[in-house]
Amino acid sequence: MIEALVNADKIILLFIQDVIRNPIVTPFFIFVTKLGNAGAIWIALTVILLIPKKTRKIGCMSALALLGSLIINNLILKNLIARIRPYEIINGLVPLIEKPTDYSFPSGHTGSSFAAACILYRKLPKRFGIPALLLAMLIGFSRLYLGVHYPSDVLFGIISGVGISYVAEMVTAKAANSAMKFRKKL
């Protein structure tokens, strides 16, 4: 089964490189992936949400989701699994950006994007949540387009990001309820 997954990853990446890559859209995907570098766009949106009292709880959920994704995906799983990047293994695959120096699995860009975007999608009006989710999808796809992740890295980044978003939402809600009960006792 693992061999079939690795083979599917290879076929998909080479298809993207040979059929979908286009010099006209490449700058767009480079820009999109840079938005996800170190979770920059999601951190900026989270800070903005933390400022008004009306959205502060959502900002806390997003911050916790980003922290969870960093710890689980980037610090633990990447180093535990230590998967080599696809351009090191797949003959003929050419990355379109500077080669990342960390491991491949899971995609940190995708994990953090979906962790934050799912919070925004569930908690903000859809006119903000839908674009956040679309941006997360574009960031995930950009990692494949640019040849720096396997599809299974991105797929697991999506799964982990969604899961982490729900945990962050639950933890933040419990913390808010505990704080409210504590204030009532005072």
Secondary structure, 3 states (H helix, E strand, C coil): CHHHHHHHHHHHHHHHHHHHCCCCCHHHHHHHHHHHHHHHHHHHHHHHHHCCHHHHHHHHHHHHHHHHHHHHHHHHHHHHHCCCCHHHHCCCCCCCCCCCCCCCCCCHHHHHHHHHHHHHHHHCCHHHHHHHHHHHHHHHHHHHHCCCCCHHHHHHHHHHHHHHHHHHHHHHHHHHHHHHHHHHHC
